[in-house]
Amino acid sequence: MTSSAATVEQYLAELPPDRREAIAAVRAVILANLDPIYQEKMAYGMIGYSIPHSHYPAGYHCNPKDPLPFAGLASQKNNMAVYLMSLYMGVEGGDTEWFEAEWAKSGKKLDKGKSCIRFKKLADLDLNILGQAVKRVPADKYIACYEARLATAKKPKK
């Protein structure tokens, strides 16, 4: 369920109260742990966190007009989700193995896709681990991993 909200405030305002409270709490954790280079804005119909062109002019390889995405936060039809591209890419420090090991210690069930952590209510998340996952990947480290992944990506055959 994507939103057409132009601002984060509009996005939050259109959510039902229980989801607004949960998304706002997760957002606060992300913002408290986010490298200041990252910027928060609406992207892909959700709250997005990206590296602006002023710091990484090349932008996102799929569409260089877009800033390089790092994370997202969304209220969807059947759940809410936090997207952490560092888990998908295996950024050292923010890698999937570290994240899953820490989450297992929390005793909470992990509902995870390639880059997303799905949750139905705030109590499903370990906000401390989520905050650590964000903090462990400063923007320059993320860029270095992103560029390394692009360099080794298989090029499609023509």
Chimera marker file (.cmm) of the C-alpha trace (Angstrom):
<marker_set name="trace">
<marker id="1" x="0.000" y="0.000" z="0.000" r="1" g="1" b="0" radius="0.5"/>
<marker id="2" x="1.901" y="3.046" z="-1.202" r="1" g="1" b="0" radius="0.5"/>
<marker id="3" x="1.011" y="6.555" z="-0.201" r="1" g="1" b="0" radius="0.5"/>
<marker id="4" x="0.778" y="9.685" z="-2.305" r="1" g="1" b="0" radius="0.5"/>
<marker id="5" x="1.662" y="11.864" z="0.704" r="1" g="1" b="0" radius="0.5"/>
<marker id="6" x="4.181" y="14.557" z="-0.178" r="1" g="1" b="0" radius="0.5"/>
<marker id="7" x="5.659" y="14.850" z="3.319" r="1" g="1" b="0" radius="0.5"/>
<marker id="8" x="6.412" y="12.558" z="6.229" r="1" g="1" b="0" radius="0.5"/>
<marker id="9" x="3.948" y="14.529" z="8.353" r="1" g="1" b="0" radius="0.5"/>
<marker id="10" x="1.181" y="13.937" z="5.786" r="1" g="1" b="0" radius="0.5"/>
<marker id="11" x="2.067" y="10.252" z="5.648" r="1" g="1" b="0" radius="0.5"/>
<marker id="12" x="1.813" y="9.911" z="9.423" r="1" g="1" b="0" radius="0.5"/>
<marker id="13" x="-1.445" y="11.882" z="9.533" r="1" g="1" b="0" radius="0.5"/>
<marker id="14" x="-3.146" y="9.529" z="7.079" r="1" g="1" b="0" radius="0.5"/>
<marker id="15" x="-2.398" y="6.426" z="9.174" r="1" g="1" b="0" radius="0.5"/>
<marker id="16" x="-4.849" y="4.905" z="11.661" r="1" g="1" b="0" radius="0.5"/>
<marker id="17" x="-3.889" y="5.878" z="15.244" r="1" g="1" b="0" radius="0.5"/>
<marker id="18" x="-2.385" y="2.495" z="16.218" r="1" g="1" b="0" radius="0.5"/>
<marker id="19" x="-0.188" y="2.364" z="13.117" r="1" g="1" b="0" radius="0.5"/>
<marker id="20" x="0.730" y="6.046" z="13.423" r="1" g="1" b="0" radius="0.5"/>
<marker id="21" x="1.982" y="5.401" z="16.957" r="1" g="1" b="0" radius="0.5"/>
<marker id="22" x="4.034" y="2.361" z="15.881" r="1" g="1" b="0" radius="0.5"/>
<marker id="23" x="5.511" y="4.019" z="12.767" r="1" g="1" b="0" radius="0.5"/>
<marker id="24" x="6.318" y="7.177" z="14.753" r="1" g="1" b="0" radius="0.5"/>
<marker id="25" x="8.144" y="5.124" z="17.412" r="1" g="1" b="0" radius="0.5"/>
<marker id="26" x="10.219" y="3.246" z="14.816" r="1" g="1" b="0" radius="0.5"/>
<marker id="27" x="10.913" y="6.516" z="13.004" r="1" g="1" b="0" radius="0.5"/>
<marker id="28" x="12.208" y="8.045" z="16.243" r="1" g="1" b="0" radius="0.5"/>
<marker id="29" x="14.634" y="5.129" z="16.699" r="1" g="1" b="0" radius="0.5"/>
<marker id="30" x="15.859" y="5.424" z="13.114" r="1" g="1" b="0" radius="0.5"/>
<marker id="31" x="16.367" y="9.187" z="13.388" r="1" g="1" b="0" radius="0.5"/>
<marker id="32" x="18.172" y="8.863" z="16.733" r="1" g="1" b="0" radius="0.5"/>
<marker id="33" x="20.690" y="6.430" z="15.216" r="1" g="1" b="0" radius="0.5"/>
<marker id="34" x="20.996" y="7.698" z="11.652" r="1" g="1" b="0" radius="0.5"/>
<marker id="35" x="24.256" y="9.159" z="10.336" r="1" g="1" b="0" radius="0.5"/>
<marker id="36" x="23.516" y="12.864" z="9.732" r="1" g="1" b="0" radius="0.5"/>
<marker id="37" x="24.455" y="12.521" z="6.055" r="1" g="1" b="0" radius="0.5"/>
<marker id="38" x="21.290" y="10.497" z="5.411" r="1" g="1" b="0" radius="0.5"/>
<marker id="39" x="18.138" y="12.475" z="4.711" r="1" g="1" b="0" radius="0.5"/>
<marker id="40" x="14.548" y="11.613" z="5.514" r="1" g="1" b="0" radius="0.5"/>
<marker id="41" x="11.909" y="12.196" z="2.844" r="1" g="1" b="0" radius="0.5"/>
<marker id="42" x="9.039" y="10.465" z="1.144" r="1" g="1" b="0" radius="0.5"/>
<marker id="43" x="10.247" y="7.911" z="-1.392" r="1" g="1" b="0" radius="0.5"/>
<marker id="44" x="8.534" y="5.018" z="-3.152" r="1" g="1" b="0" radius="0.5"/>
<marker id="45" x="5.286" y="5.793" z="-1.315" r="1" g="1" b="0" radius="0.5"/>
<marker id="46" x="6.819" y="5.421" z="2.147" r="1" g="1" b="0" radius="0.5"/>
<marker id="47" x="9.112" y="7.234" z="4.546" r="1" g="1" b="0" radius="0.5"/>
<marker id="48" x="12.586" y="6.928" z="3.071" r="1" g="1" b="0" radius="0.5"/>
<marker id="49" x="16.140" y="7.511" z="4.223" r="1" g="1" b="0" radius="0.5"/>
<marker id="50" x="18.725" y="8.126" z="1.539" r="1" g="1" b="0" radius="0.5"/>
<marker id="51" x="22.084" y="9.634" z="0.743" r="1" g="1" b="0" radius="0.5"/>
<marker id="52" x="21.469" y="12.930" z="-1.063" r="1" g="1" b="0" radius="0.5"/>
<marker id="53" x="23.104" y="13.844" z="-4.357" r="1" g="1" b="0" radius="0.5"/>
<marker id="54" x="25.090" y="16.523" z="-2.507" r="1" g="1" b="0" radius="0.5"/>
<marker id="55" x="27.034" y="13.693" z="-0.838" r="1" g="1" b="0" radius="0.5"/>
<marker id="56" x="26.748" y="11.005" z="-3.515" r="1" g="1" b="0" radius="0.5"/>
<marker id="57" x="26.188" y="12.687" z="-6.906" r="1" g="1" b="0" radius="0.5"/>
<marker id="58" x="25.907" y="9.405" z="-8.831" r="1" g="1" b="0" radius="0.5"/>
<marker id="59" x="22.576" y="8.623" z="-7.146" r="1" g="1" b="0" radius="0.5"/>
<marker id="60" x="20.829" y="5.272" z="-7.359" r="1" g="1" b="0" radius="0.5"/>
<marker id="61" x="21.985" y="3.140" z="-10.298" r="1" g="1" b="0" radius="0.5"/>
<marker id="62" x="18.412" y="2.093" z="-11.156" r="1" g="1" b="0" radius="0.5"/>
<marker id="63" x="17.531" y="5.758" z="-11.596" r="1" g="1" b="0" radius="0.5"/>
<marker id="64" x="20.438" y="8.191" z="-11.113" r="1" g="1" b="0" radius="0.5"/>
<marker id="65" x="17.948" y="11.049" z="-10.600" r="1" g="1" b="0" radius="0.5"/>
<marker id="66" x="17.029" y="9.417" z="-7.280" r="1" g="1" b="0" radius="0.5"/>
<marker id="67" x="19.277" y="9.663" z="-4.224" r="1" g="1" b="0" radius="0.5"/>
<marker id="68" x="20.846" y="6.412" z="-3.015" r="1" g="1" b="0" radius="0.5"/>
<marker id="69" x="18.240" y="4.665" z="-0.819" r="1" g="1" b="0" radius="0.5"/>
<marker id="70" x="19.317" y="3.266" z="2.549" r="1" g="1" b="0" radius="0.5"/>
<marker id="71" x="16.149" y="2.503" z="4.494" r="1" g="1" b="0" radius="0.5"/>
<marker id="72" x="12.394" y="2.797" z="4.376" r="1" g="1" b="0" radius="0.5"/>
<marker id="73" x="9.478" y="2.653" z="6.777" r="1" g="1" b="0" radius="0.5"/>
<marker id="74" x="6.007" y="1.720" z="5.583" r="1" g="1" b="0" radius="0.5"/>
<marker id="75" x="2.499" y="0.893" z="6.673" r="1" g="1" b="0" radius="0.5"/>
<marker id="76" x="1.239" y="-1.726" z="4.261" r="1" g="1" b="0" radius="0.5"/>
<marker id="77" x="-2.017" y="-3.615" z="3.838" r="1" g="1" b="0" radius="0.5"/>
<marker id="78" x="-1.216" y="-6.588" z="6.086" r="1" g="1" b="0" radius="0.5"/>
<marker id="79" x="1.669" y="-5.282" z="8.188" r="1" g="1" b="0" radius="0.5"/>
<marker id="80" x="4.187" y="-2.529" z="8.734" r="1" g="1" b="0" radius="0.5"/>
<marker id="81" x="7.765" y="-2.866" z="7.571" r="1" g="1" b="0" radius="0.5"/>
<marker id="82" x="11.227" y="-1.445" z="8.033" r="1" g="1" b="0" radius="0.5"/>
<marker id="83" x="13.453" y="-1.792" z="4.974" r="1" g="1" b="0" radius="0.5"/>
<marker id="84" x="17.203" y="-1.896" z="5.607" r="1" g="1" b="0" radius="0.5"/>
<marker id="85" x="19.162" y="-2.200" z="2.387" r="1" g="1" b="0" radius="0.5"/>
<marker id="86" x="22.295" y="-2.873" z="4.425" r="1" g="1" b="0" radius="0.5"/>
<marker id="87" x="20.812" y="-6.266" z="5.367" r="1" g="1" b="0" radius="0.5"/>
<marker id="88" x="20.115" y="-7.067" z="1.727" r="1" g="1" b="0" radius="0.5"/>
<marker id="89" x="23.549" y="-5.996" z="0.534" r="1" g="1" b="0" radius="0.5"/>
<marker id="90" x="25.466" y="-7.560" z="3.410" r="1" g="1" b="0" radius="0.5"/>
<marker id="91" x="27.192" y="-4.345" z="4.474" r="1" g="1" b="0" radius="0.5"/>
<marker id="92" x="29.884" y="-5.218" z="6.998" r="1" g="1" b="0" radius="0.5"/>
<marker id="93" x="28.613" y="-4.134" z="10.393" r="1" g="1" b="0" radius="0.5"/>
<marker id="94" x="24.992" y="-4.183" z="9.260" r="1" g="1" b="0" radius="0.5"/>
<marker id="95" x="25.013" y="-7.664" z="7.825" r="1" g="1" b="0" radius="0.5"/>
<marker id="96" x="22.235" y="-10.201" z="8.003" r="1" g="1" b="0" radius="0.5"/>
<marker id="97" x="24.171" y="-12.710" z="10.124" r="1" g="1" b="0" radius="0.5"/>
<marker id="98" x="24.848" y="-10.146" z="12.872" r="1" g="1" b="0" radius="0.5"/>
<marker id="99" x="21.258" y="-8.931" z="12.762" r="1" g="1" b="0" radius="0.5"/>
<marker id="100" x="19.706" y="-12.394" z="12.930" r="1" g="1" b="0" radius="0.5"/>
<marker id="101" x="22.018" y="-13.487" z="15.776" r="1" g="1" b="0" radius="0.5"/>
<marker id="102" x="21.166" y="-10.379" z="17.809" r="1" g="1" b="0" radius="0.5"/>
<marker id="103" x="17.461" y="-10.759" z="17.093" r="1" g="1" b="0" radius="0.5"/>
<marker id="104" x="17.532" y="-14.406" z="18.215" r="1" g="1" b="0" radius="0.5"/>
<marker id="105" x="18.932" y="-13.262" z="21.570" r="1" g="1" b="0" radius="0.5"/>
<marker id="106" x="15.936" y="-10.922" z="21.976" r="1" g="1" b="0" radius="0.5"/>
<marker id="107" x="13.486" y="-13.819" z="22.039" r="1" g="1" b="0" radius="0.5"/>
<marker id="108" x="11.233" y="-12.058" z="19.531" r="1" g="1" b="0" radius="0.5"/>
<marker id="109" x="10.056" y="-13.761" z="16.354" r="1" g="1" b="0" radius="0.5"/>
<marker id="110" x="11.761" y="-12.337" z="13.266" r="1" g="1" b="0" radius="0.5"/>
<marker id="111" x="9.523" y="-11.876" z="10.221" r="1" g="1" b="0" radius="0.5"/>
<marker id="112" x="12.149" y="-10.906" z="7.658" r="1" g="1" b="0" radius="0.5"/>
<marker id="113" x="12.363" y="-10.688" z="3.892" r="1" g="1" b="0" radius="0.5"/>
<marker id="114" x="15.546" y="-9.929" z="1.946" r="1" g="1" b="0" radius="0.5"/>
<marker id="115" x="15.699" y="-6.336" z="3.161" r="1" g="1" b="0" radius="0.5"/>
<marker id="116" x="12.601" y="-5.889" z="5.300" r="1" g="1" b="0" radius="0.5"/>
<marker id="117" x="11.514" y="-6.612" z="8.821" r="1" g="1" b="0" radius="0.5"/>
<marker id="118" x="7.740" y="-6.979" z="8.943" r="1" g="1" b="0" radius="0.5"/>
<marker id="119" x="5.717" y="-6.332" z="12.087" r="1" g="1" b="0" radius="0.5"/>
<marker id="120" x="2.048" y="-6.088" z="13.045" r="1" g="1" b="0" radius="0.5"/>
<marker id="121" x="2.541" y="-4.165" z="16.283" r="1" g="1" b="0" radius="0.5"/>
<marker id="122" x="5.373" y="-2.259" z="17.907" r="1" g="1" b="0" radius="0.5"/>
<marker id="123" x="5.877" y="-4.997" z="20.518" r="1" g="1" b="0" radius="0.5"/>
<marker id="124" x="6.983" y="-7.345" z="17.689" r="1" g="1" b="0" radius="0.5"/>
<marker id="125" x="10.190" y="-5.330" z="17.248" r="1" g="1" b="0" radius="0.5"/>
<marker id="126" x="13.364" y="-5.050" z="19.267" r="1" g="1" b="0" radius="0.5"/>
<marker id="127" x="13.936" y="-1.331" z="18.860" r="1" g="1" b="0" radius="0.5"/>
<marker id="128" x="17.409" y="-1.512" z="20.419" r="1" g="1" b="0" radius="0.5"/>
<marker id="129" x="18.628" y="-3.967" z="17.778" r="1" g="1" b="0" radius="0.5"/>
<marker id="130" x="16.944" y="-1.954" z="15.051" r="1" g="1" b="0" radius="0.5"/>
<marker id="131" x="18.713" y="1.181" z="16.268" r="1" g="1" b="0" radius="0.5"/>
<marker id="132" x="22.052" y="-0.635" z="16.356" r="1" g="1" b="0" radius="0.5"/>
<marker id="133" x="21.489" y="-1.908" z="12.796" r="1" g="1" b="0" radius="0.5"/>
<marker id="134" x="21.009" y="1.665" z="11.596" r="1" g="1" b="0" radius="0.5"/>
<marker id="135" x="23.900" y="3.090" z="13.609" r="1" g="1" b="0" radius="0.5"/>
<marker id="136" x="26.356" y="0.409" z="12.442" r="1" g="1" b="0" radius="0.5"/>
<marker id="137" x="26.132" y="1.621" z="8.824" r="1" g="1" b="0" radius="0.5"/>
<marker id="138" x="27.307" y="5.212" z="8.393" r="1" g="1" b="0" radius="0.5"/>
<marker id="139" x="26.739" y="6.702" z="4.945" r="1" g="1" b="0" radius="0.5"/>
<marker id="140" x="30.335" y="6.436" z="3.695" r="1" g="1" b="0" radius="0.5"/>
<marker id="141" x="30.530" y="2.777" z="4.684" r="1" g="1" b="0" radius="0.5"/>
<marker id="142" x="27.232" y="2.144" z="2.905" r="1" g="1" b="0" radius="0.5"/>
<marker id="143" x="28.463" y="3.902" z="-0.250" r="1" g="1" b="0" radius="0.5"/>
<marker id="144" x="31.666" y="1.828" z="-0.274" r="1" g="1" b="0" radius="0.5"/>
<marker id="145" x="29.701" y="-1.415" z="-0.017" r="1" g="1" b="0" radius="0.5"/>
<marker id="146" x="27.181" y="-0.257" z="-2.614" r="1" g="1" b="0" radius="0.5"/>
<marker id="147" x="29.937" y="0.587" z="-5.097" r="1" g="1" b="0" radius="0.5"/>
<marker id="148" x="31.707" y="-2.716" z="-4.441" r="1" g="1" b="0" radius="0.5"/>
<marker id="149" x="28.453" y="-4.603" z="-5.092" r="1" g="1" b="0" radius="0.5"/>
<marker id="150" x="27.882" y="-2.685" z="-8.321" r="1" g="1" b="0" radius="0.5"/>
<marker id="151" x="31.416" y="-3.468" z="-9.494" r="1" g="1" b="0" radius="0.5"/>
<marker id="152" x="30.927" y="-7.203" z="-8.968" r="1" g="1" b="0" radius="0.5"/>
<marker id="153" x="27.297" y="-7.411" z="-10.164" r="1" g="1" b="0" radius="0.5"/>
<marker id="154" x="26.694" y="-9.618" z="-13.143" r="1" g="1" b="0" radius="0.5"/>
<marker id="155" x="25.985" y="-7.576" z="-16.218" r="1" g="1" b="0" radius="0.5"/>
<marker id="156" x="22.951" y="-8.722" z="-18.195" r="1" g="1" b="0" radius="0.5"/>
<marker id="157" x="23.718" y="-10.397" z="-21.512" r="1" g="1" b="0" radius="0.5"/>
<marker id="158" x="22.682" y="-8.444" z="-24.607" r="1" g="1" b="0" radius="0.5"/>
<link id1="1" id2="2" r="1" g="1" b="0" radius="0.2"/>
<link id1="2" id2="3" r="1" g="1" b="0" radius="0.2"/>
<link id1="3" id2="4" r="1" g="1" b="0" radius="0.2"/>
<link id1="4" id2="5" r="1" g="1" b="0" radius="0.2"/>
<link id1="5" id2="6" r="1" g="1" b="0" radius="0.2"/>
<link id1="6" id2="7" r="1" g="1" b="0" radius="0.2"/>
<link id1="7" id2="8" r="1" g="1" b="0" radius="0.2"/>
<link id1="8" id2="9" r="1" g="1" b="0" radius="0.2"/>
<link id1="9" id2="10" r="1" g="1" b="0" radius="0.2"/>
<link id1="10" id2="11" r="1" g="1" b="0" radius="0.2"/>
<link id1="11" id2="12" r="1" g="1" b="0" radius="0.2"/>
<link id1="12" id2="13" r="1" g="1" b="0" radius="0.2"/>
<link id1="13" id2="14" r="1" g="1" b="0" radius="0.2"/>
<link id1="14" id2="15" r="1" g="1" b="0" radius="0.2"/>
<link id1="15" id2="16" r="1" g="1" b="0" radius="0.2"/>
<link id1="16" id2="17" r="1" g="1" b="0" radius="0.2"/>
<link id1="17" id2="18" r="1" g="1" b="0" radius="0.2"/>
<link id1="18" id2="19" r="1" g="1" b="0" radius="0.2"/>
<link id1="19" id2="20" r="1" g="1" b="0" radius="0.2"/>
<link id1="20" id2="21" r="1" g="1" b="0" radius="0.2"/>
<link id1="21" id2="22" r="1" g="1" b="0" radius="0.2"/>
<link id1="22" id2="23" r="1" g="1" b="0" radius="0.2"/>
<link id1="23" id2="24" r="1" g="1" b="0" radius="0.2"/>
<link id1="24" id2="25" r="1" g="1" b="0" radius="0.2"/>
<link id1="25" id2="26" r="1" g="1" b="0" radius="0.2"/>
<link id1="26" id2="27" r="1" g="1" b="0" radius="0.2"/>
<link id1="27" id2="28" r="1" g="1" b="0" radius="0.2"/>
<link id1="28" id2="29" r="1" g="1" b="0" radius="0.2"/>
<link id1="29" id2="30" r="1" g="1" b="0" radius="0.2"/>
<link id1="30" id2="31" r="1" g="1" b="0" radius="0.2"/>
<link id1="31" id2="32" r="1" g="1" b="0" radius="0.2"/>
<link id1="32" id2="33" r="1" g="1" b="0" radius="0.2"/>
<link id1="33" id2="34" r="1" g="1" b="0" radius="0.2"/>
<link id1="34" id2="35" r="1" g="1" b="0" radius="0.2"/>
<link id1="35" id2="36" r="1" g="1" b="0" radius="0.2"/>
<link id1="36" id2="37" r="1" g="1" b="0" radius="0.2"/>
<link id1="37" id2="38" r="1" g="1" b="0" radius="0.2"/>
<link id1="38" id2="39" r="1" g="1" b="0" radius="0.2"/>
<link id1="39" id2="40" r="1" g="1" b="0" radius="0.2"/>
<link id1="40" id2="41" r="1" g="1" b="0" radius="0.2"/>
<link id1="41" id2="42" r="1" g="1" b="0" radius="0.2"/>
<link id1="42" id2="43" r="1" g="1" b="0" radius="0.2"/>
<link id1="43" id2="44" r="1" g="1" b="0" radius="0.2"/>
<link id1="44" id2="45" r="1" g="1" b="0" radius="0.2"/>
<link id1="45" id2="46" r="1" g="1" b="0" radius="0.2"/>
<link id1="46" id2="47" r="1" g="1" b="0" radius="0.2"/>
<link id1="47" id2="48" r="1" g="1" b="0" radius="0.2"/>
<link id1="48" id2="49" r="1" g="1" b="0" radius="0.2"/>
<link id1="49" id2="50" r="1" g="1" b="0" radius="0.2"/>
<link id1="50" id2="51" r="1" g="1" b="0" radius="0.2"/>
<link id1="51" id2="52" r="1" g="1" b="0" radius="0.2"/>
<link id1="52" id2="53" r="1" g="1" b="0" radius="0.2"/>
<link id1="53" id2="54" r="1" g="1" b="0" radius="0.2"/>
<link id1="54" id2="55" r="1" g="1" b="0" radius="0.2"/>
<link id1="55" id2="56" r="1" g="1" b="0" radius="0.2"/>
<link id1="56" id2="57" r="1" g="1" b="0" radius="0.2"/>
<link id1="57" id2="58" r="1" g="1" b="0" radius="0.2"/>
<link id1="58" id2="59" r="1" g="1" b="0" radius="0.2"/>
<link id1="59" id2="60" r="1" g="1" b="0" radius="0.2"/>
<link id1="60" id2="61" r="1" g="1" b="0" radius="0.2"/>
<link id1="61" id2="62" r="1" g="1" b="0" radius="0.2"/>
<link id1="62" id2="63" r="1" g="1" b="0" radius="0.2"/>
<link id1="63" id2="64" r="1" g="1" b="0" radius="0.2"/>
<link id1="64" id2="65" r="1" g="1" b="0" radius="0.2"/>
<link id1="65" id2="66" r="1" g="1" b="0" radius="0.2"/>
<link id1="66" id2="67" r="1" g="1" b="0" radius="0.2"/>
<link id1="67" id2="68" r="1" g="1" b="0" radius="0.2"/>
<link id1="68" id2="69" r="1" g="1" b="0" radius="0.2"/>
<link id1="69" id2="70" r="1" g="1" b="0" radius="0.2"/>
<link id1="70" id2="71" r="1" g="1" b="0" radius="0.2"/>
<link id1="71" id2="72" r="1" g="1" b="0" radius="0.2"/>
<link id1="72" id2="73" r="1" g="1" b="0" radius="0.2"/>
<link id1="73" id2="74" r="1" g="1" b="0" radius="0.2"/>
<link id1="74" id2="75" r="1" g="1" b="0" radius="0.2"/>
<link id1="75" id2="76" r="1" g="1" b="0" radius="0.2"/>
<link id1="76" id2="77" r="1" g="1" b="0" radius="0.2"/>
<link id1="77" id2="78" r="1" g="1" b="0" radius="0.2"/>
<link id1="78" id2="79" r="1" g="1" b="0" radius="0.2"/>
<link id1="79" id2="80" r="1" g="1" b="0" radius="0.2"/>
<link id1="80" id2="81" r="1" g="1" b="0" radius="0.2"/>
<link id1="81" id2="82" r="1" g="1" b="0" radius="0.2"/>
<link id1="82" id2="83" r="1" g="1" b="0" radius="0.2"/>
<link id1="83" id2="84" r="1" g="1" b="0" radius="0.2"/>
<link id1="84" id2="85" r="1" g="1" b="0" radius="0.2"/>
<link id1="85" id2="86" r="1" g="1" b="0" radius="0.2"/>
<link id1="86" id2="87" r="1" g="1" b="0" radius="0.2"/>
<link id1="87" id2="88" r="1" g="1" b="0" radius="0.2"/>
<link id1="88" id2="89" r="1" g="1" b="0" radius="0.2"/>
<link id1="89" id2="90" r="1" g="1" b="0" radius="0.2"/>
<link id1="90" id2="91" r="1" g="1" b="0" radius="0.2"/>
<link id1="91" id2="92" r="1" g="1" b="0" radius="0.2"/>
<link id1="92" id2="93" r="1" g="1" b="0" radius="0.2"/>
<link id1="93" id2="94" r="1" g="1" b="0" radius="0.2"/>
<link id1="94" id2="95" r="1" g="1" b="0" radius="0.2"/>
<link id1="95" id2="96" r="1" g="1" b="0" radius="0.2"/>
<link id1="96" id2="97" r="1" g="1" b="0" radius="0.2"/>
<link id1="97" id2="98" r="1" g="1" b="0" radius="0.2"/>
<link id1="98" id2="99" r="1" g="1" b="0" radius="0.2"/>
<link id1="99" id2="100" r="1" g="1" b="0" radius="0.2"/>
<link id1="100" id2="101" r="1" g="1" b="0" radius="0.2"/>
<link id1="101" id2="102" r="1" g="1" b="0" radius="0.2"/>
<link id1="102" id2="103" r="1" g="1" b="0" radius="0.2"/>
<link id1="103" id2="104" r="1" g="1" b="0" radius="0.2"/>
<link id1="104" id2="105" r="1" g="1" b="0" radius="0.2"/>
<link id1="105" id2="106" r="1" g="1" b="0" radius="0.2"/>
<link id1="106" id2="107" r="1" g="1" b="0" radius="0.2"/>
<link id1="107" id2="108" r="1" g="1" b="0" radius="0.2"/>
<link id1="108" id2="109" r="1" g="1" b="0" radius="0.2"/>
<link id1="109" id2="110" r="1" g="1" b="0" radius="0.2"/>
<link id1="110" id2="111" r="1" g="1" b="0" radius="0.2"/>
<link id1="111" id2="112" r="1" g="1" b="0" radius="0.2"/>
<link id1="112" id2="113" r="1" g="1" b="0" radius="0.2"/>
<link id1="113" id2="114" r="1" g="1" b="0" radius="0.2"/>
<link id1="114" id2="115" r="1" g="1" b="0" radius="0.2"/>
<link id1="115" id2="116" r="1" g="1" b="0" radius="0.2"/>
<link id1="116" id2="117" r="1" g="1" b="0" radius="0.2"/>
<link id1="117" id2="118" r="1" g="1" b="0" radius="0.2"/>
<link id1="118" id2="119" r="1" g="1" b="0" radius="0.2"/>
<link id1="119" id2="120" r="1" g="1" b="0" radius="0.2"/>
<link id1="120" id2="121" r="1" g="1" b="0" radius="0.2"/>
<link id1="121" id2="122" r="1" g="1" b="0" radius="0.2"/>
<link id1="122" id2="123" r="1" g="1" b="0" radius="0.2"/>
<link id1="123" id2="124" r="1" g="1" b="0" radius="0.2"/>
<link id1="124" id2="125" r="1" g="1" b="0" radius="0.2"/>
<link id1="125" id2="126" r="1" g="1" b="0" radius="0.2"/>
<link id1="126" id2="127" r="1" g="1" b="0" radius="0.2"/>
<link id1="127" id2="128" r="1" g="1" b="0" radius="0.2"/>
<link id1="128" id2="129" r="1" g="1" b="0" radius="0.2"/>
<link id1="129" id2="130" r="1" g="1" b="0" radius="0.2"/>
<link id1="130" id2="131" r="1" g="1" b="0" radius="0.2"/>
<link id1="131" id2="132" r="1" g="1" b="0" radius="0.2"/>
<link id1="132" id2="133" r="1" g="1" b="0" radius="0.2"/>
<link id1="133" id2="134" r="1" g="1" b="0" radius="0.2"/>
<link id1="134" id2="135" r="1" g="1" b="0" radius="0.2"/>
<link id1="135" id2="136" r="1" g="1" b="0" radius="0.2"/>
<link id1="136" id2="137" r="1" g="1" b="0" radius="0.2"/>
<link id1="137" id2="138" r="1" g="1" b="0" radius="0.2"/>
<link id1="138" id2="139" r="1" g="1" b="0" radius="0.2"/>
<link id1="139" id2="140" r="1" g="1" b="0" radius="0.2"/>
<link id1="140" id2="141" r="1" g="1" b="0" radius="0.2"/>
<link id1="141" id2="142" r="1" g="1" b="0" radius="0.2"/>
<link id1="142" id2="143" r="1" g="1" b="0" radius="0.2"/>
<link id1="143" id2="144" r="1" g="1" b="0" radius="0.2"/>
<link id1="144" id2="145" r="1" g="1" b="0" radius="0.2"/>
<link id1="145" id2="146" r="1" g="1" b="0" radius="0.2"/>
<link id1="146" id2="147" r="1" g="1" b="0" radius="0.2"/>
<link id1="147" id2="148" r="1" g="1" b="0" radius="0.2"/>
<link id1="148" id2="149" r="1" g="1" b="0" radius="0.2"/>
<link id1="149" id2="150" r="1" g="1" b="0" radius="0.2"/>
<link id1="150" id2="151" r="1" g="1" b="0" radius="0.2"/>
<link id1="151" id2="152" r="1" g="1" b="0" radius="0.2"/>
<link id1="152" id2="153" r="1" g="1" b="0" radius="0.2"/>
<link id1="153" id2="154" r="1" g="1" b="0" radius="0.2"/>
<link id1="154" id2="155" r="1" g="1" b="0" radius="0.2"/>
<link id1="155" id2="156" r="1" g="1" b="0" radius="0.2"/>
<link id1="156" id2="157" r="1" g="1" b="0" radius="0.2"/>
<link id1="157" id2="158" r="1" g="1" b="0" radius="0.2"/>
</marker_set>
